[in-house]
């Protein structure tokens, strides 16, 4: 058995450059195409936070102000608890990129907000602009445990004489 070798012709320098230019152009076109069709939120860190970021399974406590393109404020809250998985997709995406104590400016295109639906003072097809501060966040399990604890305390207050848990009952009059 014999192996036949076939000599390869060397590639000219001009041909090699053309191959590289073609490859770079193909990669650039693919990247541009990938980002053109994907709506993205605008996300700017005004003040960096610290620690981990919330997940979609968490409940956040945020301070925010929401505006339309013309500057009209459609909603604001100093301490709003929100389940990350139950807000519009663009807001959820932004929340999972934040850190506790951080302040952010976000812009949500209508396709990642309310789309073609009008919601309250928000017209259909609106881009939403928010100033958000992430005050705190907890897991759903932690929030449920805190709610159960508060319910138990309320029940104890309602059932305790005098309405103050742990306070001694008044002495009977003689």
C-alpha positions as CSV (number, residue, x, y, z in Angstrom):
1,X,0.0,0.0,0.0
2,X,1.3,3.4,-0.9
3,X,0.2,6.9,0.0
4,X,0.1,9.4,-2.7
5,X,0.8,12.9,-1.7
6,X,-0.7,15.8,-3.6
7,X,1.2,19.0,-3.2
8,X,-0.9,22.0,-2.4
9,X,-0.4,25.1,-4.3
10,X,0.5,28.0,-2.1
11,X,-2.2,30.6,-1.7
12,X,-1.2,34.0,-2.9
13,X,-1.1,36.9,-0.4
14,X,-3.8,38.7,-2.3
15,X,-6.1,35.6,-2.1
16,X,-5.5,35.2,1.7
17,X,-6.4,38.9,2.3
18,X,-9.6,38.5,0.3
19,X,-10.5,35.4,2.4
20,X,-10.0,37.3,5.7
21,X,-11.9,40.4,4.5
22,X,-14.8,38.2,3.4
23,X,-14.8,36.4,6.7
24,X,-14.9,39.7,8.7
25,X,-17.6,41.1,6.5
26,X,-19.7,37.9,7.0
27,X,-19.3,38.1,10.8
28,X,-20.1,41.8,10.9
29,X,-23.3,41.2,8.8
30,X,-24.4,38.4,11.1
31,X,-23.8,40.4,14.2
32,X,-25.7,43.4,12.8
33,X,-28.6,41.1,11.8
34,X,-28.8,39.5,15.2
35,X,-29.0,42.8,17.0
36,X,-31.3,44.6,14.6
37,X,-34.2,42.2,15.0
38,X,-34.0,42.0,18.8
39,X,-35.6,44.7,20.8
40,X,-33.4,45.7,23.8
41,X,-33.9,47.8,26.8
42,X,-31.9,50.9,27.5
43,X,-30.0,50.4,30.8
44,X,-27.8,53.0,32.5
45,X,-26.3,52.7,35.9
46,X,-26.6,56.1,37.7
47,X,-25.2,54.8,41.0
48,X,-23.8,51.2,41.3
49,X,-25.3,48.9,43.9
50,X,-23.6,46.1,45.8
51,X,-24.1,42.4,46.2
52,X,-26.0,39.9,44.0
53,X,-28.8,40.8,41.6
54,X,-32.4,39.6,42.1
55,X,-33.7,36.6,40.1
56,X,-37.1,36.2,38.4
57,X,-38.1,34.1,41.5
58,X,-37.5,37.1,43.9
59,X,-39.7,39.9,45.2
60,X,-38.0,43.4,45.0
61,X,-38.7,46.6,46.9
62,X,-38.1,49.5,44.6
63,X,-38.5,53.3,44.4
64,X,-39.4,54.4,40.9
65,X,-40.8,57.0,38.6
66,X,-42.2,56.0,35.2
67,X,-42.5,58.5,32.3
68,X,-43.6,58.6,28.7
69,X,-41.5,60.0,25.8
70,X,-43.0,63.4,26.4
71,X,-42.0,63.5,30.0
72,X,-45.5,62.8,31.4
73,X,-45.2,60.9,34.7
74,X,-47.6,57.9,34.6
75,X,-46.6,56.2,37.9
76,X,-44.3,56.7,40.9
77,X,-43.9,55.0,44.2
78,X,-41.4,55.4,47.1
79,X,-41.6,51.7,48.2
80,X,-43.2,49.3,45.8
81,X,-42.9,45.6,46.3
82,X,-42.9,43.7,43.0
83,X,-42.6,40.1,42.1
84,X,-39.9,40.1,39.3
85,X,-41.6,37.5,37.3
86,X,-45.0,39.4,37.2
87,X,-43.9,42.7,35.7
88,X,-43.6,43.5,32.0
89,X,-40.6,41.6,30.3
90,X,-38.4,44.7,29.9
91,X,-38.8,45.7,33.5
92,X,-38.1,42.2,34.7
93,X,-35.0,42.0,32.6
94,X,-33.8,45.3,34.0
95,X,-34.5,44.3,37.6
96,X,-32.3,41.1,37.2
97,X,-29.4,43.4,36.2
98,X,-29.6,45.7,39.3
99,X,-27.9,45.4,42.7
100,X,-29.2,46.5,46.1
101,X,-28.7,50.2,46.7
102,X,-28.2,51.0,43.0
103,X,-29.9,53.7,41.0
104,X,-30.7,53.1,37.3
105,X,-32.3,54.7,34.3
106,X,-34.1,52.3,32.0
107,X,-36.0,52.6,28.7
108,X,-38.3,49.9,27.7
109,X,-39.5,49.6,24.1
110,X,-43.2,49.0,23.6
111,X,-42.5,45.4,22.5
112,X,-41.0,44.6,25.9
113,X,-43.6,46.8,27.7
114,X,-47.3,46.8,27.1
115,X,-47.1,46.5,23.3
116,X,-50.2,47.6,21.4
117,X,-52.3,47.8,24.5
118,X,-53.2,51.0,26.3
119,X,-52.9,50.5,30.1
120,X,-54.4,53.2,32.3
121,X,-52.6,56.5,31.4
122,X,-50.1,54.6,29.1
123,X,-51.1,54.9,25.4
124,X,-50.6,51.8,23.2
125,X,-47.2,51.5,21.6
126,X,-45.4,53.6,24.3
127,X,-41.8,53.5,25.2
128,X,-41.5,53.5,29.0
129,X,-38.8,55.4,30.8
130,X,-38.0,54.7,34.5
131,X,-35.7,56.0,37.2
132,X,-35.4,53.1,39.6
133,X,-33.7,52.5,42.9
134,X,-33.4,48.9,44.1
135,X,-34.0,49.2,47.9
136,X,-34.0,45.5,48.7
137,X,-35.1,42.1,47.5
138,X,-36.0,38.7,49.0
139,X,-36.9,35.3,47.8
140,X,-40.6,34.3,47.4
141,X,-40.1,31.9,50.3
142,X,-38.8,34.6,52.6
143,X,-41.6,36.9,51.7
144,X,-44.2,34.2,52.4
145,X,-42.6,33.4,55.7
146,X,-42.7,37.1,56.7
147,X,-46.4,37.4,55.6
148,X,-47.3,34.3,57.7
149,X,-45.4,35.8,60.7
150,X,-47.3,39.1,60.4
151,X,-50.6,37.3,60.1
152,X,-49.9,35.3,63.3
153,X,-48.9,38.6,65.1
154,X,-52.2,40.2,64.0
155,X,-54.2,37.2,65.1
156,X,-52.5,37.3,68.5
157,X,-53.2,41.1,68.8
158,X,-56.8,40.6,68.1
159,X,-57.2,37.7,70.6
160,X,-55.1,39.2,73.4
161,X,-56.9,41.2,76.1
162,X,-56.1,44.8,75.8
163,X,-54.9,44.2,72.2
164,X,-51.1,44.3,73.0
165,X,-49.4,40.9,72.7
166,X,-47.3,40.0,75.6
167,X,-48.8,42.6,77.9
168,X,-50.1,41.3,81.2
169,X,-53.9,41.1,81.4
170,X,-55.4,43.8,83.7
171,X,-56.0,42.7,87.2
172,X,-59.6,41.9,88.1
173,X,-61.3,44.7,90.1
174,X,-62.4,43.9,93.7
